[in-house]
Amino acid sequence: MTLQEPAAGPTESPLSLERHGRVVTLTLNRPHRRNAMSTLMLSQLSEALRKLTARGEETPGALVLTGAGGTFSSGADTREPDWRDLSRRAVRRAHFRTVFAALHEAPFPVVAAVEGYALGGGLELALACDLVVAGEGALFGLPELGVGAVPGGGAVHSLVRRAGRGVAARMLLIPGEHVRADELARLGAVERVVPDGGALAEARALAAAVAEGDPALLEAGVRLLRDSGHLDRTAALGVENGYWWQAASAASLVDQIQ
């Protein structure tokens, strides 16, 4: 079956890709729906990440994820005709899980550039990135309970780990609760807050600076960050030791070749 956007919407692709040097930007491109993630968008995002993480010529030094039209993403598209069909929801969920797995396994840093709303799956997508840059007016929330669902992409786990249980409980349980970028920055879930409209430029500059590093060391660094942040100290030190030896062995091999 060929996936298509609803007839009432624009005909442009729901996802766009740009390259600036070693930085790739993926833009969620359904501004007429506040970049709500349709099945087609998720399918394209999954395929784009598969290609970018395949360790070939397309592999970037860093990746920026953002949204068109002044908003990041309002989450899953609950207006799709088959939204309540369980089998189709399972298809969308499979795409979501593939996207999050690809971001976790990406051999390069991933930066989210957030303007406007990052809700539900949009918040989960932002929190799946290694760094989050947000416009000062950006709002983050988890409206799932109000639309007959619960978060399914790790938002609660990520919020508890990065910002604390209290803010996770507020966003999950209080209807209509939105948290501003500056509060999440104080709590540690957002790395940089910039004037509205400046998130993408700041994220690209940050990604370009990060991408100048040695690819092997960057990969070891992001994997260490992703794999150890939720562990207790003993387990985290074990993971750290493994990546230390990996980096040291790679450096030694380079020295021998030179």
C-alpha positions in Angstrom: 0.0 0.0 0.0 1.3 3.4 -0.9 1.2 6.0 1.9 -0.2 9.4 1.1 -1.0 12.5 3.0 -4.7 13.4 3.4 -6.2 15.0 0.3 -7.0 18.2 2.2 -3.4 18.8 3.1 -0.4 20.1 1.2 1.4 17.8 -1.3 4.9 18.5 -0.1 6.9 15.6 1.6 6.2 15.5 5.3 9.9 15.3 5.9 12.8 17.3 4.4 16.6 16.8 4.6 19.4 19.4 4.2 23.1 19.1 4.4 25.4 21.9 5.7 29.0 20.5 5.7 29.0 17.6 8.1 25.7 18.5 9.7 22.4 17.0 8.4 19.1 18.7 9.3 15.8 16.7 9.3 12.7 18.8 9.3 9.3 17.6 10.2 7.3 19.3 7.4 3.5 19.4 8.2 3.1 22.9 9.5 -0.6 22.9 8.6 -0.9 20.2 11.3 1.7 21.6 13.7 3.9 18.8 12.5 1.7 16.1 13.9 3.4 12.8 13.0 1.4 10.9 10.4 2.1 7.3 9.4 3.8 8.6 6.3 6.0 11.1 8.2 7.1 8.4 10.6 7.8 6.0 7.8 10.0 8.6 6.0 11.7 9.5 9.3 12.5 5.9 10.0 13.9 5.4 6.5 16.0 8.6 6.6 17.5 7.6 10.0 18.2 4.1 8.6 20.3 5.6 5.8 22.0 8.2 8.0 23.1 5.7 10.6 24.3 3.0 8.1 28.0 4.1 8.3 28.3 5.0 4.7 28.8 8.1 2.6 25.5 9.6 3.9 26.6 9.3 7.6 26.9 12.8 9.0 29.1 14.2 11.8 26.0 15.4 13.7 22.2 15.5 13.1 19.7 18.3 13.9 16.0 17.5 14.2 13.5 20.3 13.9 10.0 21.3 12.8 8.7 23.6 10.1 6.4 26.6 10.6 7.5 27.6 14.1 6.6 24.5 16.0 8.5 21.2 16.7 5.7 18.7 16.8 2.3 18.4 18.4 2.7 14.6 18.6 1.0 11.7 16.8 -1.6 12.7 14.3 -4.9 11.7 16.0 -6.9 13.0 13.0 -5.7 10.2 10.7 -8.8 8.3 9.5 -7.6 5.1 11.1 -6.4 6.5 14.4 -8.7 4.2 16.4 -7.9 1.1 14.4 -5.6 -1.0 16.6 -3.8 -2.7 13.8 -2.9 0.7 12.2 -1.9 2.1 15.5 0.4 -0.8 15.9 2.0 0.1 12.6 2.6 3.7 13.7 4.0 2.4 17.0 6.4 0.2 15.2 7.7 3.2 13.2 8.0 5.2 16.4 10.0 2.5 18.1 12.3 2.1 15.0 12.9 5.9 15.1 13.8 5.9 18.8 16.0 2.9 18.4 17.9 4.5 15.5 18.4 7.7 17.5 19.8 5.7 20.4 22.1 3.7 18.2 23.2 6.7 16.0 27.0 6.9 15.9 26.9 10.7 16.0 25.4 13.3 18.3 21.8 14.4 17.7 20.5 17.9 18.5 16.8 18.9 18.8 15.9 22.4 17.7 12.5 23.1 19.4 10.2 26.1 18.7 6.5 26.3 19.7 5.0 23.0 20.9 6.8 19.7 21.6 3.9 17.5 22.8 3.4 13.8 23.2 5.5 12.0 20.6 7.1 15.3 19.7 8.4 15.7 23.3 9.6 12.1 23.1 11.4 12.8 19.9 13.1 15.8 21.4 14.1 13.9 24.6 15.5 11.1 22.5 18.2 13.5 21.2 21.5 14.1 23.0 21.1 17.9 23.3 18.0 20.1 23.2 18.0 23.7 22.1 14.7 25.5 22.6 13.2 28.9 21.9 12.3 30.7 25.1 8.6 30.4 24.3 8.6 26.7 23.6 6.1 24.6 25.5 6.5 20.9 26.4 3.7 18.5 27.4 2.2 15.0 27.5 -1.5 15.1 26.5 -1.7 11.3 25.9 -4.1 10.5 28.7 -6.6 12.9 27.2 -6.7 11.2 23.8 -7.1 7.6 25.0 -3.4 6.7 25.2 -0.3 6.7 27.4 3.2 7.7 26.3 4.8 4.9 24.4 8.2 6.3 23.3 10.1 6.7 26.6 8.9 10.2 27.6 8.2 9.4 31.2 11.5 7.5 31.7 13.5 10.3 30.0 11.8 13.1 32.0 12.3 11.3 35.3 16.0 10.8 34.4 16.7 14.2 33.0 14.3 16.5 34.9 12.9 14.5 37.9 9.8 12.6 38.9 7.8 15.7 39.9 7.8 17.4 36.5 7.1 14.1 34.8 4.1 13.5 37.0 2.8 17.1 36.3 3.1 16.7 32.6 1.6 13.2 32.5 -1.3 13.5 35.0 -2.5 17.2 35.0 -4.7 17.9 32.0 -3.3 20.6 29.7 -0.1 21.0 31.7 2.6 22.6 29.7 6.2 23.3 30.9 8.2 26.1 29.5 11.7 25.8 28.1 13.3 27.8 30.9 12.0 25.5 33.6 13.2 22.4 31.8 16.5 24.1 31.3 16.8 24.7 35.1 15.9 21.0 35.7 18.4 19.8 33.1 16.2 18.5 30.3 17.0 21.4 27.9 20.6 22.4 27.3 20.2 25.9 25.8 17.4 28.4 25.7 17.5 31.1 23.0 15.2 33.9 21.7 12.2 32.6 19.8 13.1 31.9 16.2 16.8 31.2 17.0 16.7 27.5 18.0 17.6 26.1 14.6 20.6 28.4 14.0 21.9 27.7 17.5 21.3 24.0 17.1 23.2 23.9 13.8 26.1 25.9 15.2 26.3 23.6 18.2 26.1 20.5 15.9 28.8 21.9 13.6 31.1 22.5 16.6 30.5 19.0 17.9 30.9 17.4 14.4 34.5 18.7 14.2 35.6 16.0 16.7 37.1 12.7 15.8 34.2 10.4 14.6 35.3 7.4 16.6 35.6 9.4 19.8 32.3 11.1 19.2 30.6 7.8 18.8 32.2 6.5 22.0 31.2 9.6 23.8 27.5 9.6 22.7 27.2 5.9 23.4 28.7 6.4 26.9 26.2 9.2 27.5 23.2 7.1 26.3 24.2 3.8 27.9 25.3 4.9 31.3 23.2 7.9 32.4 20.4 5.8 34.0 22.7 3.2 35.7 24.0 3.2 39.3 27.6 4.2 39.8 29.1 0.7 39.7 27.3 -0.3 36.5 28.1 3.0 34.9 31.8 2.7 35.7 31.7 -0.7 34.0 30.2 0.8 30.9 32.7 3.7 31.0 35.6 1.3 31.3 34.5 -0.5 28.1 34.3 2.7 26.1 37.6 3.9 27.5 39.4 0.8 26.2 37.5 1.1 22.9 38.7 4.7 22.5 42.3 3.9 23.7 42.5 1.0 21.2 41.3 3.1 18.3 43.9 5.8 19.2 46.7 3.3 19.5 45.8 1.8 16.0 45.8 5.3 14.5 49.3 6.0 16.0 50.6 2.7 14.6 49.3 3.6 11.1 50.8 7.0 11.2 
